[in-house]
Amino acid sequence: MALVLTTPGTGYRQLDGQEREPLWIDRGAAQPRLLLLDDGVAQSVHISADGRTVDDGVVNYTLHTAQACAAAPTPAPGSCQAAGSACLAHLPDASTAQLQRTCDEGVGAACSALLQRMRDGARDAGGLVDDGLQRAATDDTAALPATARGWLQQHCLQQRGGRFCTQVAEQQLIALDPALAVQALQVVCDAGRASACERIAPLRGLGADLRLVPLRQVPCGRYQTDGGVIDLLDGSGGSQARLHDGALHLQQDGETLVLRQLGNGDLLGMDTRTGYQRYQRVPGTAQCTPPREGRGSP
């Protein structure tokens, strides 16, 4: 675990292979605190007199590379950063307007709380929430309206928050917009999460084909993906494969896996187990006559 301070009041910590976790330093309390912006919590730390060690009670950080800190502007009066630990402590009961201002400051936990309020159909979101959000709140897999998703996407790209952008990507995939989902996950990749880079790597070169096309029949032949949950998919139909709402539903180990067709005919995993996995047809696999929609349903 590395703790990097870029200014006297800001920095990040990072574990190898994980995204950077942005933080502020609150020196106003009796004991300095690290404000973990993605988690929305304040963590007391002890800094040695010579400044060479920082101990948060779990991890003891030792100075590895000394460098001059960049100058940081004084936090604006009334801002979350100026309020320090108290701001994060009040996030759970903050108004939607307060959450939006705090999100604008780069506090990922506030952005995530706003997204959740959108999912819950909150009615006081200052124009961000409408009847569509209220309807979406009744179904965990219902898509948020395009206006709300556009706002979330914009803040993901501006704030560059790994955890928040992962949540935004999930909403874009639910809305059947893989191009925006990949764009949001690219932010997470850029922040250092290796698994995000691995997930989107097979989809980067698709260009205009990174879009979903409704399936009209159960795909035929064999499709495979590298390191996926399903190493080999026999699309010849049968009792375990059926179409529903333009998507292929497969029963495996008591779970329903959902795949949709990309613009080039490949299949894209849409559920929690296969999400973002790209299944490509194996050249030369046997052709067959797939069943019509509704046949072979379990």
SVG drawing of the C-alpha trace seen along z (x, -y; Angstrom):
<svg xmlns="http://www.w3.org/2000/svg" viewBox="-43 -31 56 60">
<polyline fill="none" stroke="black" stroke-width="0.4" points="0.0,0.0 1.4,-3.4 0.4,-6.7 1.2,-9.6 0.8,-13.3 0.8,-15.7 0.0,-18.8 -0.1,-19.6 -3.8,-18.8 -4.4,-16.3 -3.2,-13.0 -4.1,-9.3 -3.4,-5.9 -3.0,-2.8 -2.6,0.9 -0.9,2.6 -3.4,3.5 -6.2,1.3 -7.3,-2.2 -6.0,-5.2 -8.1,-6.2 -8.2,-10.0 -7.9,-11.6 -7.8,-14.9 -5.9,-15.7 -7.8,-17.3 -5.4,-19.0 -8.0,-21.0 -8.8,-18.2 -6.8,-17.4 -5.3,-14.5 -4.7,-14.7 -7.2,-12.7 -7.2,-11.2 -10.5,-11.8 -11.0,-8.9 -13.2,-10.4 -14.4,-7.2 -15.4,-5.7 -16.7,-8.9 -15.0,-8.3 -12.3,-10.0 -9.4,-8.0 -7.3,-9.3 -3.5,-9.0 -0.3,-9.6 2.5,-11.5 5.9,-11.2 7.7,-14.4 10.2,-14.1 7.5,-13.4 9.0,-10.1 6.2,-7.8 2.4,-7.9 0.4,-5.3 -3.3,-4.8 -3.6,-2.1 -3.5,0.6 -0.8,-0.3 2.4,-2.1 3.7,-4.1 7.4,-4.9 8.8,-7.7 10.0,-6.2 10.5,-9.3 10.7,-12.9 9.5,-15.6 8.4,-19.2 4.6,-19.5 2.7,-21.4 0.9,-24.5 -2.8,-24.0 -5.5,-26.7 -7.2,-27.5 -10.5,-25.6 -13.5,-27.8 -15.6,-28.8 -18.6,-26.5 -17.0,-23.8 -16.7,-20.2 -12.9,-20.3 -13.1,-23.4 -15.5,-21.5 -13.2,-18.5 -14.3,-15.4 -17.7,-17.0 -18.6,-17.1 -18.1,-13.4 -19.8,-12.6 -23.0,-14.3 -23.1,-12.8 -25.7,-10.2 -28.3,-12.8 -27.2,-15.6 -29.7,-17.1 -29.5,-16.2 -28.3,-19.8 -25.5,-19.4 -24.5,-16.0 -24.4,-17.5 -22.1,-20.3 -19.9,-17.8 -19.8,-15.5 -18.6,-18.5 -15.7,-18.9 -14.5,-15.4 -15.9,-13.4 -16.7,-10.1 -18.8,-9.0 -21.2,-11.9 -21.4,-11.0 -22.2,-7.4 -24.9,-8.6 -26.5,-10.7 -26.5,-7.7 -28.2,-5.7 -30.8,-8.4 -31.5,-8.3 -32.0,-4.6 -34.3,-5.0 -36.4,-7.5 -35.7,-10.5 -38.0,-13.4 -35.8,-16.3 -32.9,-16.1 -33.2,-19.5 -34.1,-18.4 -32.0,-15.3 -34.8,-13.0 -38.1,-12.6 -41.0,-10.2 -38.7,-7.8 -36.4,-7.5 -39.4,-6.9 -40.4,-4.0 -36.9,-2.7 -36.7,-2.5 -39.2,0.3 -36.8,2.6 -33.1,3.1 -32.5,3.8 -34.5,0.9 -32.5,-1.7 -32.1,-5.2 -33.3,-7.9 -30.8,-9.2 -30.6,-12.6 -29.6,-11.1 -27.1,-8.8 -25.6,-11.6 -25.1,-13.6 -23.5,-10.6 -21.2,-10.0 -20.1,-13.6 -19.2,-13.6 -17.4,-10.3 -15.2,-11.7 -14.6,-15.0 -14.0,-13.5 -12.0,-10.5 -13.3,-8.5 -12.7,-4.8 -15.3,-3.4 -18.0,-5.9 -17.2,-5.2 -17.6,-1.5 -21.1,-2.2 -21.8,-4.5 -20.6,-1.8 -23.0,0.7 -25.9,-1.7 -24.9,-2.2 -24.7,1.6 -28.2,1.9 -29.3,-0.7 -27.9,1.4 -25.2,-1.2 -21.9,0.7 -20.0,-2.1 -20.6,-4.4 -20.0,-1.6 -16.6,-1.0 -15.8,-4.7 -16.6,-4.8 -14.5,-1.7 -11.6,-3.2 -11.5,-5.8 -11.2,-3.0 -8.5,-1.4 -6.6,-4.7 -6.8,-5.0 -4.9,-1.8 -7.4,1.0 -5.9,3.9 -9.1,5.9 -11.0,3.0 -8.3,2.8 -8.7,6.6 -12.5,6.4 -12.5,3.7 -9.5,4.8 -11.4,7.2 -14.0,4.5 -11.7,1.5 -11.2,2.3 -14.9,2.8 -15.5,-0.8 -19.0,-1.3 -19.8,2.4 -19.7,1.7 -23.5,1.5 -26.3,4.0 -28.5,5.6 -31.6,7.6 -31.3,11.3 -34.1,12.7 -33.2,16.3 -31.0,18.4 -27.4,18.2 -26.0,21.2 -22.5,22.6 -19.8,22.2 -18.8,19.0 -15.9,18.7 -14.1,16.1 -10.7,16.1 -10.9,16.9 -14.6,16.4 -17.2,18.2 -18.4,20.0 -15.3,21.3 -17.4,22.8 -21.0,22.0 -22.9,24.4 -25.5,22.2 -27.5,25.0 -30.5,24.3 -31.9,27.0 -33.6,26.8 -30.9,24.6 -31.1,21.8 -33.9,19.4 -34.6,15.9 -36.2,13.2 -36.5,9.5 -33.8,9.9 -31.3,11.5 -30.0,15.1 -30.7,16.6 -28.7,19.6 -29.2,21.7 -25.9,22.7 -25.4,24.0 -28.8,22.7 -28.1,19.2 -29.4,17.4 -26.7,16.0 -27.7,13.2 -25.9,12.6 -26.7,9.9 -25.5,9.6 -23.0,6.9 -23.0,5.1 -20.5,7.5 -22.4,10.7 -20.3,11.4 -22.1,11.9 -21.6,9.7 -22.1,10.9 -24.6,8.8 -25.1,10.4 -22.9,10.2 -20.9,13.3 -20.3,12.7 -20.4,8.9 -18.3,7.4 -17.1,10.8 -17.0,10.9 -17.9,14.3 -16.7,14.8 -17.9,17.4 -15.3,20.2 -14.5,20.4 -15.6,23.6 -18.1,24.7 -21.0,26.8 -24.0,24.9 -27.5,25.8 -31.1,24.6 -31.7,22.7 -35.2,22.8 -37.5,19.9 -38.0,17.6 -40.0,19.2 -39.0,22.8 -36.7,24.7 -37.7,22.5 -37.1,24.1"/>
</svg>
